[in-house]
Amino acid sequence: MEMKILTFEDGKFVGKGFGKTLLIGLKTEDTLIEDIYFREIEIDGLDATEKAIEIINEAKPIDIILLNGISYAGFNLIDAEKIWINLRIPLIIYTKKKPDNKKVISALIKHFPDWRIRWDIIKNTLKASRGIHQVKIKSREKPVYIEVIGIDLEEAIKILKNNTIWGRTPEPIRIIEIIAEESSKIYLQVKNK
């Protein structure tokens, strides 16, 4: 079955707390690149969800959104629950390491006066996804951690397995990480002129 997947990655940035970087969307079909989308987002801002929704609407039709975590450009969080409620497109949130929410809330409280807004996004995502699941994409690889919204866990695992060629990183995420790395170099050169 052909599946159109939209995944996101942020661009590199220098320093923290000020300025902008890229939010990049990659649309793939059966691990082949179909389109790439770019938006600017605030470093440690609160506009990643809005910009992600812009990209999603431009990229339609898509079958699944594959997030590489929910934190972009520092602590600019993509609100997965809001995306599901507003667009009804299933989401898989993927991470190689299990998120340490005790460290996250500690960092939020320490660095952000609006930490409650950011923490609510994390809590709502956890609630909507019914928790973080440790899964194996490939039997010989270490496990990964996923959250799913609007899709069955077993179906999400099947999608990840079908879209993972090497190691334990799904191909859309592997590709967008390369694109983000190279796009960031150009973006930072242009922004710093």
Long-range contacts (C-beta under 8 A, 24 or more apart in sequence): 2-29, 2-30, 3-29, 3-30, 3-63, 3-64, 3-159, 3-162, 3-163, 4-28, 4-29, 4-34, 4-61, 4-62, 4-63, 4-64, 5-29, 5-62, 5-63, 5-64, 5-65, 5-66, 5-159, 5-163, 5-172, 6-55, 6-56, 6-59, 6-62, 6-64, 6-65, 6-66, 7-65, 7-66, 7-67, 7-68, 7-170, 7-172, 7-173, 7-176, 8-52, 8-55, 8-65, 8-67, 8-68, 8-72, 8-78, 8-176, 9-68, 9-72, 9-173, 9-176, 9-177, 9-179, 9-180, 10-41, 10-72, 10-73, 10-76, 10-180, 11-73, 11-180, 11-183, 11-184, 11-187, 11-188, 12-180, 12-181, 12-184, 12-185, 12-188, 13-43, 13-73, 13-74, 13-184, 13-188, 14-188, 15-43, 16-43, 16-44, 16-74, 17-43, 17-44, 17-74, 18-43, 18-44, 19-43, 20-73, 20-191, 21-73, 21-184, 21-187, 22-180, 22-183, 22-184, 22-187, 23-48, 23-51, 23-52, 23-55, 23-72, 23-73, 24-176, 24-179, 24-180, 24-183, 25-52, 25-55, 25-56, 25-59, 26-172, 26-175, 26-176, 26-179, 27-59, 27-62, 28-163, 28-171, 28-172, 28-175, 31-163, 31-165, 31-171, 31-172, 33-175, 35-59, 36-179, 38-183, 41-72, 41-73, 41-76, 42-73, 42-76, 43-73, 43-74, 43-76, 44-73, 44-74, 44-75, 44-76, 44-111, 44-112, 45-73, 45-76, 46-76, 46-77, 46-114, 46-117, 46-118, 47-76, 48-72, 48-73, 48-76, 48-77, 48-78, 49-77, 49-78, 49-79, 49-82, 49-83, 49-121, 52-78, 52-83, 53-83, 53-86, 53-87, 56-83, 56-87, 56-89, 57-87, 62-89, 63-89, 63-90, 64-89, 64-90, 64-91, 64-92, 64-151, 64-159, 65-89, 65-90, 65-91, 65-92, 66-91, 66-92, 66-94, 66-170, 66-172, 66-173, 67-91, 67-92, 67-93, 67-94, 68-94, 68-95, 68-173, 68-176, 68-177, 69-93, 69-94, 69-95, 69-99, 70-121, 70-122, 70-125, 75-107, 75-108, 75-111, 75-112, 75-118, 77-118, 77-121, 77-122, 79-121, 79-124, 79-125, 80-125, 80-128, 80-129, 80-147, 80-149, 81-121, 81-124, 81-125, 81-127, 81-128, 81-149, 82-124, 84-128, 84-149, 84-150, 88-150, 89-150, 90-148, 90-149, 90-150, 90-151, 90-156, 91-147, 91-148, 91-149, 91-150, 91-151, 92-146, 92-147, 92-148, 92-151, 92-156, 92-159, 92-160, 93-125, 93-129, 93-146, 93-147, 93-148, 93-149, 94-144, 94-145, 94-146, 94-160, 94-170, 94-173, 95-144, 95-145, 95-146, 96-142, 96-144, 96-145, 96-168, 96-169, 97-145, 98-132, 98-134, 98-145, 99-132, 99-145, 101-126, 125-149, 135-160, 137-161, 137-164, 137-168, 137-170, 138-164, 138-167, 138-168, 141-167, 141-168, 142-168, 143-168, 144-168
